[in-house]
Amino acid sequence: MAPKLYTFGLSVWSAVPELAAEELGTPVEPVVINVVEGENFKPEFLKINPAGTLPTLVADDGQVFTNTTDVTKHLIKISSKKVGAGKADIIAKIHEDKYDPNFILLTVRNEEEFKKAAGGFPSEFVSNRQSALEKYAAHPDGAQFKDFYDSKILGNGTIHKIYKGEHSNDDFFATSAAHWEAIAGYILNDLNDLLPASGFIDGTEPGETDFHVGAWLTRVAWVAGATPEPEGINALEKELKGSVPEKVAAYWKAWIVRPSFKKVYEKTLH
């Protein structure tokens, strides 16, 4: 039996163990949880992962891993292939809230971006989440997760009201701009400093650190308009307000030719 990997095709953090599984040749049984429809808020999924997040892994021995780092570490542990040891500090930093690659899908910094988001996927995504949260919170099986639902309904509801024009968006504009500035700063400084001139952070082939950083960079680049081509990373120039650093561009080019990358991002970058 292969471990069950709860995942979704547009989940940035699910791509981390997916890249790892492909690179390591470790079989997993994918279980799709459609987060766009709020399936991760179903009481039956919360019984597996009370945080309602992806990826989640249920190992052969029944162990449950509920965050990206632990899921990926377990896949590495059970693999017969050895990869470069991960750098815990880099992995932890890439997961900090201020660099959250999920939030950038919802950010709007001005009226033009607001109109686009309010009439497109971001608004649909937030609306679907709100409906799912309210539905499952009202279900008898959801009673044991009341605190979870109350918190999520409040947080998601605030953005939902912004998109619906029921709440001032000035603060959201500022928060969105600050978030993008933090991400641009990380790419220009931290990421550029830690990357090698060629190859990967953990060696000539991707290692644990690279699975995280590669997935993160792909999401950021995709939101900026990148395509899986050598020059696709240049879409980030508008966010960086200048050229993409050479080492970042080289890292992108090293990733996009990998069979693992082509498999995980076969349908679309995300």
C-alpha positions as CSV (number, residue, x, y, z in Angstrom):
1,M,0.0,0.0,0.0
2,A,1.2,3.5,-0.8
3,P,0.7,6.4,1.6
4,K,-2.4,8.5,0.9
5,L,-1.5,12.0,-0.1
6,Y,-4.4,14.4,0.2
7,T,-3.7,17.0,-2.4
8,F,-5.2,19.4,-5.0
9,G,-4.0,20.5,-8.4
10,L,-3.9,24.2,-7.6
11,S,-2.4,23.8,-4.1
12,V,1.0,25.4,-3.9
13,W,2.1,23.5,-0.8
14,S,0.8,20.2,-2.2
15,A,3.3,20.6,-5.0
16,V,6.1,20.2,-2.5
17,P,5.6,16.6,-1.6
18,E,4.4,15.9,-5.2
19,L,7.8,17.1,-6.5
20,A,9.5,15.1,-3.8
21,A,7.6,11.9,-4.6
22,E,8.5,12.3,-8.3
23,E,12.1,13.0,-7.7
24,L,12.4,10.2,-5.1
25,G,10.4,7.7,-7.1
26,T,8.2,7.1,-4.0
27,P,4.7,6.0,-4.8
28,V,1.8,7.8,-3.2
29,E,-2.0,7.3,-3.5
30,P,-3.4,10.8,-4.4
31,V,-6.7,11.8,-2.8
32,V,-8.0,14.9,-4.4
33,I,-9.6,17.5,-2.0
34,N,-11.1,20.4,-4.0
35,V,-10.2,23.4,-2.0
36,V,-11.8,25.7,-4.5
37,E,-15.1,24.1,-3.5
38,G,-14.1,24.1,0.2
39,E,-13.9,20.3,0.5
40,N,-11.1,20.7,3.0
41,F,-13.6,22.1,5.4
42,K,-15.7,19.0,5.5
43,P,-16.0,17.5,9.0
44,E,-14.7,14.1,7.7
45,F,-11.5,15.8,6.5
46,L,-11.1,17.8,9.7
47,K,-11.1,14.5,11.6
48,I,-8.0,13.6,9.6
49,N,-6.4,17.1,9.7
50,P,-8.0,19.5,12.2
51,A,-6.3,22.4,10.5
52,G,-8.1,21.7,7.2
53,T,-4.9,22.2,5.2
54,L,-3.2,20.5,2.3
55,P,-1.0,18.6,1.9
56,T,-1.9,15.9,4.4
57,L,-0.4,12.4,4.4
58,V,-1.7,9.2,6.0
59,A,1.2,6.7,6.1
60,D,0.9,3.0,5.8
61,D,1.3,2.5,9.5
62,G,-1.5,5.0,10.2
63,Q,0.6,8.0,11.1
64,V,-0.9,11.3,9.9
65,F,1.3,14.2,8.8
66,T,-0.6,17.5,8.6
67,N,1.8,20.1,7.3
68,T,4.0,20.4,4.2
69,T,7.3,20.0,6.0
70,D,6.4,16.9,7.9
71,V,4.7,15.3,4.9
72,T,7.8,15.9,2.7
73,K,10.2,14.7,5.4
74,H,8.3,11.4,5.7
75,L,8.4,10.8,2.0
76,I,12.1,11.4,2.1
77,K,12.5,9.0,5.1
78,I,10.7,6.1,3.4
79,S,12.5,6.6,0.0
80,S,15.3,4.4,-1.1
81,K,16.8,7.3,-2.9
82,K,18.9,9.7,-0.9
83,V,18.7,13.5,-1.5
84,G,20.4,16.5,-0.1
85,A,19.6,17.2,3.5
86,G,17.2,20.1,3.9
87,K,18.2,23.4,5.4
88,A,15.6,23.9,8.2
89,D,16.1,27.7,8.4
90,I,15.4,28.3,4.7
91,I,12.4,26.0,4.8
92,A,11.0,27.7,7.9
93,K,11.5,31.1,6.4
94,I,9.7,30.3,3.1
95,H,6.7,29.3,5.1
96,E,6.5,32.5,7.1
97,D,3.2,34.4,6.8
98,K,4.8,37.5,5.4
99,Y,5.9,35.4,2.3
100,D,2.6,33.4,2.1
101,P,2.2,32.4,-1.6
102,N,-1.5,31.7,-1.1
103,F,-2.4,35.2,0.0
104,I,-1.0,36.7,-3.2
105,L,-3.8,35.0,-5.1
106,L,-6.2,37.3,-3.2
107,T,-4.2,40.5,-3.1
108,V,-5.5,43.7,-4.7
109,R,-3.4,46.9,-4.5
110,N,-5.5,49.4,-6.5
111,E,-9.0,49.8,-8.0
112,E,-7.9,48.1,-11.3
113,E,-6.8,45.0,-9.5
114,F,-9.8,45.1,-7.2
115,K,-12.3,45.1,-10.1
116,K,-10.5,42.2,-11.8
117,A,-10.4,40.2,-8.6
118,A,-14.0,41.0,-7.6
119,G,-15.2,39.8,-11.0
120,G,-13.0,36.8,-11.3
121,F,-11.5,33.7,-9.6
122,P,-10.4,35.3,-6.3
123,S,-13.9,36.4,-5.5
124,E,-15.3,33.1,-6.6
125,F,-12.8,31.2,-4.5
126,V,-13.5,33.3,-1.3
127,S,-17.3,33.0,-1.9
128,N,-17.1,29.3,-2.3
129,R,-15.1,29.0,0.9
130,Q,-17.6,31.1,2.8
131,S,-20.5,29.0,1.6
132,A,-18.7,25.8,2.5
133,L,-17.7,27.0,5.9
134,E,-21.3,28.1,6.8
135,K,-22.7,24.8,5.4
136,Y,-20.4,22.5,7.3
137,A,-20.6,24.6,10.5
138,A,-24.3,24.1,10.5
139,H,-24.1,20.4,10.0
140,P,-24.4,18.2,13.1
141,D,-21.0,16.6,12.4
142,G,-19.4,20.0,12.4
143,A,-20.3,20.8,16.0
144,Q,-17.1,19.5,17.4
145,F,-15.2,21.9,15.1
146,K,-17.1,25.0,16.1
147,D,-14.1,27.1,17.1
148,F,-12.4,26.2,13.8
149,Y,-15.5,27.2,11.8
150,D,-16.1,30.4,13.7
151,S,-12.5,31.6,13.2
152,K,-12.5,30.7,9.5
153,I,-15.9,32.3,8.8
154,L,-14.8,35.5,10.4
155,G,-11.4,35.7,8.6
156,N,-12.6,34.6,5.2
157,G,-15.8,36.7,5.6
158,T,-13.8,39.9,5.9
159,I,-12.2,39.4,2.5
160,H,-15.5,38.2,1.1
161,K,-17.1,41.5,2.1
162,I,-14.3,43.5,0.6
163,Y,-14.8,41.8,-2.8
164,K,-18.6,42.4,-2.5
165,G,-18.0,46.1,-1.8
166,E,-19.4,45.8,1.7
167,H,-16.2,46.8,3.4
168,S,-13.6,49.4,2.9
169,N,-10.7,48.2,0.8
170,D,-8.2,50.9,1.6
171,D,-6.5,48.8,4.3
172,F,-6.6,45.8,2.1
173,F,-4.8,47.7,-0.7
174,A,-2.0,48.6,1.8
175,T,-1.8,45.1,3.2
176,S,-1.6,43.6,-0.3
177,A,1.1,46.1,-1.4
178,A,3.2,45.3,1.7
179,H,2.9,41.6,1.0
180,W,4.1,41.9,-2.5
181,E,7.0,44.1,-1.4
182,A,8.0,41.5,1.2
183,I,8.0,38.8,-1.4
184,A,10.0,40.9,-3.9
185,G,12.5,41.7,-1.2
186,Y,12.9,38.0,-0.4
187,I,13.6,37.2,-4.0
188,L,16.0,40.0,-4.6
189,N,17.9,39.6,-1.4
190,D,17.5,36.4,0.6
191,L,16.8,34.0,-2.3
192,N,19.4,35.5,-4.5
193,D,22.0,35.2,-1.8
194,L,21.3,31.6,-0.9
195,L,21.1,30.2,-4.4
196,P,24.1,28.7,-6.1
197,A,25.3,30.0,-9.5
198,S,24.0,26.8,-11.0
199,G,22.1,23.6,-9.9
200,F,20.1,23.5,-6.8
201,I,20.3,24.6,-3.2
202,D,20.9,21.0,-1.9
203,G,23.3,19.9,-4.7
204,T,23.4,19.0,-8.3
205,E,19.9,17.6,-8.0
206,P,16.9,18.9,-6.0
207,G,16.8,18.1,-2.4
208,E,14.4,18.8,0.5
209,T,15.0,22.5,0.5
210,D,14.5,22.8,-3.2
211,F,11.1,21.0,-3.1
212,H,9.8,23.9,-0.9
213,V,11.6,26.8,-2.6
214,G,10.8,25.5,-6.1
215,A,7.1,25.2,-5.4
216,W,7.1,28.6,-3.7
217,L,8.9,30.4,-6.6
218,T,6.6,28.7,-9.1
219,R,3.5,30.0,-7.4
220,V,4.8,33.5,-7.1
221,A,6.0,33.5,-10.7
222,W,2.7,32.1,-12.0
223,V,0.7,34.8,-10.2
224,A,2.9,37.3,-11.9
225,G,2.2,35.7,-15.3
226,A,5.0,33.3,-15.8
227,T,5.0,30.4,-18.2
228,P,7.1,27.2,-17.9
229,E,9.7,28.5,-20.4
230,P,13.2,29.7,-19.8
231,E,12.2,33.3,-20.2
232,G,8.9,32.8,-18.4
233,I,10.4,33.9,-15.1
234,N,10.9,37.4,-16.6
235,A,7.2,38.0,-15.8
236,L,8.4,38.8,-12.3
237,E,10.2,41.9,-13.5
238,K,7.1,44.1,-12.9
239,E,7.0,43.0,-9.3
240,L,10.7,43.3,-8.7
241,K,10.8,46.6,-10.5
242,G,13.8,45.4,-12.4
243,S,15.6,42.4,-13.8
244,V,15.3,39.0,-12.3
245,P,18.6,38.1,-10.6
246,E,20.7,35.8,-12.7
247,K,20.8,33.1,-10.0
248,V,17.1,33.1,-9.7
249,A,16.7,32.9,-13.4
250,A,19.2,30.0,-13.5
251,Y,17.3,28.2,-10.7
252,W,14.1,28.5,-12.6
253,K,15.7,27.1,-15.8
254,A,17.1,24.2,-13.8
255,W,13.7,23.3,-12.4
256,I,11.5,23.6,-15.5
257,V,13.4,20.9,-17.4
258,R,13.1,18.3,-14.6
259,P,10.7,15.5,-15.4
260,S,9.2,16.0,-11.9
261,F,8.4,19.6,-12.6
262,K,6.8,18.7,-15.9
263,K,4.7,16.0,-14.2
264,V,3.5,18.1,-11.3
265,Y,2.8,21.2,-13.4
266,E,1.6,19.2,-16.5
267,K,-1.8,21.0,-16.6
268,T,-0.8,24.4,-15.3
269,L,1.6,26.2,-13.1
270,H,0.1,27.0,-9.7
